[in-house]
Amino acid sequence: MELERFFIWQDWPAEKQKMFFAALVVAWALVLFMIWSGFHESQVSEARSVLHSKLQYSKTVPLVEQLKVGEASRGALIDREPMTAAQQVTRDLGLDNRLTSLRPLQSGSSTGEGVQVILESLNMPEIVLLMRDFHVRGGLKVTSFSINHRLDTPDLADVQIVLVR
């Protein structure tokens, strides 16, 4: 092989050489486009991932703030009588208008000092918040819990709770 004939296109006609170099430029542009496309797609994918993380963070922050507030108010009503603590918890949750009955347990019961609470038309999140606040803020323990499904409103229920300290 001679050095002058090292490039294969030297012996080709001028028209074929032009076509070859045009195809070479197009192939090079295609390779560059494919590389750019890969980088662009990875950057877009990362941006989506960051957006998803920000969305998850924005959903988590309020929950953490609620936990911090809950921890700060832990046992805030523990020094009060069970009746007063239960009344304050229902008032703070805005459930005092649905409070049907709030009465102390009878003195002959073996459970100690306690209270019976009856509420109407509660949904599940309200029941969960109520139970959490009775335990966390009031220091009250549930000894009896009864839930009755409402026939007039399928999403709501009536609850009867016996709380003791």
C-alpha positions as YAML, in Angstrom:
chain: A
units: angstrom
residues:
- id: 1
  name: MET
  ca: [0.00, 0.00, 0.00]
- id: 2
  name: GLU
  ca: [1.45, 3.28, -1.05]
- id: 3
  name: LEU
  ca: [1.30, 6.39, 1.07]
- id: 4
  name: GLU
  ca: [-0.24, 8.48, -1.70]
- id: 5
  name: ARG
  ca: [-3.19, 6.11, -1.93]
- id: 6
  name: PHE
  ca: [-3.80, 5.96, 1.81]
- id: 7
  name: PHE
  ca: [-7.22, 7.66, 1.60]
- id: 8
  name: ILE
  ca: [-9.78, 5.47, -0.12]
- id: 9
  name: TRP
  ca: [-11.66, 8.34, -1.78]
- id: 10
  name: GLN
  ca: [-8.68, 9.67, -3.71]
- id: 11
  name: ASP
  ca: [-9.38, 7.49, -6.73]
- id: 12
  name: TRP
  ca: [-13.14, 8.19, -6.73]
- id: 13
  name: PRO
  ca: [-14.75, 10.62, -9.11]
- id: 14
  name: ALA
  ca: [-15.32, 14.15, -7.78]
- id: 15
  name: GLU
  ca: [-19.11, 13.71, -7.62]
- id: 16
  name: LYS
  ca: [-18.79, 10.54, -5.53]
- id: 17
  name: GLN
  ca: [-16.28, 12.26, -3.22]
- id: 18
  name: LYS
  ca: [-18.72, 15.13, -2.66]
- id: 19
  name: MET
  ca: [-21.48, 12.63, -1.84]
- id: 20
  name: PHE
  ca: [-19.16, 10.75, 0.53]
- id: 21
  name: PHE
  ca: [-18.14, 13.89, 2.42]
- id: 22
  name: ALA
  ca: [-21.74, 15.11, 2.60]
- id: 23
  name: ALA
  ca: [-22.74, 11.72, 4.04]
- id: 24
  name: LEU
  ca: [-19.81, 11.96, 6.45]
- id: 25
  name: VAL
  ca: [-20.95, 15.42, 7.61]
- id: 26
  name: VAL
  ca: [-24.53, 14.16, 8.01]
- id: 27
  name: ALA
  ca: [-23.31, 11.12, 9.96]
- id: 28
  name: TRP
  ca: [-21.19, 13.35, 12.19]
- id: 29
  name: ALA
  ca: [-24.17, 15.67, 12.76]
- id: 30
  name: LEU
  ca: [-26.33, 12.64, 13.56]
- id: 31
  name: VAL
  ca: [-23.79, 11.38, 16.11]
- id: 32
  name: LEU
  ca: [-23.61, 14.83, 17.72]
- id: 33
  name: PHE
  ca: [-27.41, 15.06, 17.75]
- id: 34
  name: MET
  ca: [-27.66, 11.64, 19.41]
- id: 35
  name: ILE
  ca: [-25.14, 12.67, 22.07]
- id: 36
  name: TRP
  ca: [-26.98, 15.95, 22.66]
- id: 37
  name: SER
  ca: [-30.29, 14.10, 22.76]
- id: 38
  name: GLY
  ca: [-28.98, 11.72, 25.44]
- id: 39
  name: PHE
  ca: [-27.68, 14.58, 27.58]
- id: 40
  name: HIS
  ca: [-30.90, 16.53, 27.11]
- id: 41
  name: GLU
  ca: [-33.05, 13.56, 28.09]
- id: 42
  name: SER
  ca: [-30.98, 12.91, 31.20]
- id: 43
  name: GLN
  ca: [-31.25, 16.58, 32.15]
- id: 44
  name: VAL
  ca: [-35.04, 16.56, 31.64]
- id: 45
  name: SER
  ca: [-35.30, 13.34, 33.62]
- id: 46
  name: GLU
  ca: [-33.29, 14.87, 36.46]
- id: 47
  name: ALA
  ca: [-35.50, 17.97, 36.38]
- id: 48
  name: ARG
  ca: [-38.57, 15.73, 36.69]
- id: 49
  name: SER
  ca: [-36.93, 13.91, 39.59]
- id: 50
  name: VAL
  ca: [-36.15, 17.20, 41.34]
- id: 51
  name: LEU
  ca: [-39.72, 18.41, 40.78]
- id: 52
  name: HIS
  ca: [-41.07, 15.15, 42.19]
- id: 53
  name: SER
  ca: [-38.79, 15.48, 45.23]
- id: 54
  name: LYS
  ca: [-39.94, 19.06, 45.78]
- id: 55
  name: LEU
  ca: [-43.56, 17.92, 45.57]
- id: 56
  name: GLN
  ca: [-42.93, 15.16, 48.11]
- id: 57
  name: TYR
  ca: [-41.14, 17.64, 50.36]
- id: 58
  name: SER
  ca: [-44.02, 20.12, 50.12]
- id: 59
  name: LYS
  ca: [-46.41, 17.35, 51.17]
- id: 60
  name: THR
  ca: [-44.19, 16.25, 54.04]
- id: 61
  name: VAL
  ca: [-43.44, 19.64, 55.58]
- id: 62
  name: PRO
  ca: [-46.99, 20.29, 56.87]
- id: 63
  name: LEU
  ca: [-47.06, 16.83, 58.46]
- id: 64
  name: VAL
  ca: [-43.77, 17.46, 60.21]
- id: 65
  name: GLU
  ca: [-45.01, 20.83, 61.42]
- id: 66
  name: GLN
  ca: [-48.13, 19.14, 62.81]
- id: 67
  name: LEU
  ca: [-45.95, 16.60, 64.59]
- id: 68
  name: LYS
  ca: [-43.82, 19.37, 66.08]
- id: 69
  name: VAL
  ca: [-46.94, 21.19, 67.31]
- id: 70
  name: GLY
  ca: [-48.28, 17.91, 68.65]
- id: 71
  name: GLU
  ca: [-45.04, 17.19, 70.49]
- id: 72
  name: ALA
  ca: [-45.05, 20.70, 71.96]
- id: 73
  name: SER
  ca: [-48.59, 20.22, 73.25]
- id: 74
  name: ARG
  ca: [-47.96, 16.68, 74.56]
- id: 75
  name: GLY
  ca: [-49.55, 16.35, 77.98]
- id: 76
  name: ALA
  ca: [-50.77, 19.95, 77.96]
- id: 77
  name: LEU
  ca: [-54.04, 18.95, 79.63]
- id: 78
  name: ILE
  ca: [-52.71, 16.20, 81.88]
- id: 79
  name: ASP
  ca: [-52.97, 18.34, 85.02]
- id: 80
  name: ARG
  ca: [-56.71, 18.89, 84.50]
- id: 81
  name: GLU
  ca: [-59.54, 16.57, 85.42]
- id: 82
  name: PRO
  ca: [-60.54, 14.06, 82.72]
- id: 83
  name: MET
  ca: [-63.87, 15.83, 82.20]
- id: 84
  name: THR
  ca: [-62.18, 19.20, 81.63]
- id: 85
  name: ALA
  ca: [-59.46, 17.68, 79.43]
- id: 86
  name: ALA
  ca: [-62.01, 15.87, 77.24]
- id: 87
  name: GLN
  ca: [-64.10, 19.02, 76.93]
- id: 88
  name: GLN
  ca: [-61.04, 21.10, 75.97]
- id: 89
  name: VAL
  ca: [-59.93, 18.56, 73.34]
- id: 90
  name: THR
  ca: [-63.36, 18.49, 71.69]
- id: 91
  name: ARG
  ca: [-63.52, 22.31, 71.79]
- id: 92
  name: ASP
  ca: [-60.04, 22.70, 70.28]
- id: 93
  name: LEU
  ca: [-60.94, 20.36, 67.42]
- id: 94
  name: GLY
  ca: [-64.16, 22.28, 66.77]
- id: 95
  name: LEU
  ca: [-66.32, 19.29, 67.66]
- id: 96
  name: ASP
  ca: [-68.15, 20.85, 70.61]
- id: 97
  name: ASN
  ca: [-71.27, 21.43, 68.49]
- id: 98
  name: ARG
  ca: [-71.43, 17.66, 67.80]
- id: 99
  name: LEU
  ca: [-70.89, 16.70, 71.43]
- id: 100
  name: THR
  ca: [-74.07, 14.99, 72.56]
- id: 101
  name: SER
  ca: [-73.02, 13.95, 76.03]
- id: 102
  name: LEU
  ca: [-70.05, 14.44, 78.32]
- id: 103
  name: ARG
  ca: [-70.49, 12.94, 81.76]
- id: 104
  name: PRO
  ca: [-68.24, 11.55, 84.45]
- id: 105
  name: LEU
  ca: [-68.05, 7.84, 85.09]
- id: 106
  name: GLN
  ca: [-69.98, 6.64, 88.05]
- id: 107
  name: SER
  ca: [-68.00, 6.65, 91.26]
- id: 108
  name: GLY
  ca: [-68.58, 2.93, 91.82]
- id: 109
  name: SER
  ca: [-66.67, 1.89, 88.70]
- id: 110
  name: SER
  ca: [-63.33, 0.17, 89.16]
- id: 111
  name: THR
  ca: [-61.65, 2.08, 86.33]
- id: 112
  name: GLY
  ca: [-60.82, 5.15, 88.42]
- id: 113
  name: GLU
  ca: [-61.57, 8.71, 87.41]
- id: 114
  name: GLY
  ca: [-62.90, 8.95, 83.90]
- id: 115
  name: VAL
  ca: [-65.47, 10.35, 81.54]
- id: 116
  name: GLN
  ca: [-67.93, 9.12, 78.94]
- id: 117
  name: VAL
  ca: [-68.04, 11.10, 75.68]
- id: 118
  name: ILE
  ca: [-70.72, 10.73, 73.00]
- id: 119
  name: LEU
  ca: [-70.33, 12.57, 69.69]
- id: 120
  name: GLU
  ca: [-72.47, 12.54, 66.55]
- id: 121
  name: SER
  ca: [-71.76, 12.86, 62.84]
- id: 122
  name: LEU
  ca: [-67.98, 12.46, 62.78]
- id: 123
  name: ASN
  ca: [-65.95, 11.42, 59.77]
- id: 124
  name: MET
  ca: [-62.93, 9.14, 60.04]
- id: 125
  name: PRO
  ca: [-60.19, 11.84, 60.09]
- id: 126
  name: GLU
  ca: [-62.04, 13.65, 62.89]
- id: 127
  name: ILE
  ca: [-62.27, 10.44, 64.90]
- id: 128
  name: VAL
  ca: [-58.55, 9.79, 64.44]
- id: 129
  name: LEU
  ca: [-57.64, 13.35, 65.49]
- id: 130
  name: LEU
  ca: [-59.96, 13.11, 68.48]
- id: 131
  name: MET
  ca: [-58.47, 9.83, 69.66]
- id: 132
  name: ARG
  ca: [-54.93, 11.11, 69.15]
- id: 133
  name: ASP
  ca: [-55.58, 14.32, 71.10]
- id: 134
  name: PHE
  ca: [-57.31, 12.47, 73.93]
- id: 135
  name: HIS
  ca: [-54.19, 10.36, 74.32]
- id: 136
  name: VAL
  ca: [-51.45, 12.89, 73.51]
- id: 137
  name: ARG
  ca: [-52.78, 16.14, 74.94]
- id: 138
  name: GLY
  ca: [-55.14, 14.87, 77.62]
- id: 139
  name: GLY
  ca: [-53.24, 11.85, 78.85]
- id: 140
  name: LEU
  ca: [-56.47, 9.86, 78.67]
- id: 141
  name: LYS
  ca: [-56.73, 6.18, 77.82]
- id: 142
  name: VAL
  ca: [-59.65, 4.61, 75.99]
- id: 143
  name: THR
  ca: [-61.27, 1.75, 77.89]
- id: 144
  name: SER
  ca: [-64.37, 1.46, 75.72]
- id: 145
  name: PHE
  ca: [-65.00, 2.60, 72.17]
- id: 146
  name: SER
  ca: [-68.21, 2.16, 70.24]
- id: 147
  name: ILE
  ca: [-68.82, 3.41, 66.73]
- id: 148
  name: ASN
  ca: [-72.20, 3.36, 64.99]
- id: 149
  name: HIS
  ca: [-72.67, 3.97, 61.30]
- id: 150
  name: ARG
  ca: [-75.19, 6.71, 60.48]
- id: 151
  name: LEU
  ca: [-77.97, 5.67, 58.14]
- id: 152
  name: ASP
  ca: [-78.79, 9.20, 57.00]
- id: 153
  name: THR
  ca: [-75.18, 10.05, 56.03]
- id: 154
  name: PRO
  ca: [-73.02, 7.08, 54.99]
- id: 155
  name: ASP
  ca: [-69.72, 8.93, 55.45]
- id: 156
  name: LEU
  ca: [-70.37, 9.84, 59.09]
- id: 157
  name: ALA
  ca: [-70.59, 7.90, 62.33]
- id: 158
  name: ASP
  ca: [-71.59, 8.36, 65.96]
- id: 159
  name: VAL
  ca: [-69.05, 7.42, 68.62]
- id: 160
  name: GLN
  ca: [-69.25, 6.61, 72.31]
- id: 161
  name: ILE
  ca: [-65.92, 6.66, 74.14]
- id: 162
  name: VAL
  ca: [-65.08, 5.89, 77.77]
- id: 163
  name: LEU
  ca: [-61.82, 7.58, 78.82]
- id: 164
  name: VAL
  ca: [-59.85, 7.12, 82.03]
- id: 165
  name: ARG
  ca: [-56.58, 8.38, 83.36]
...
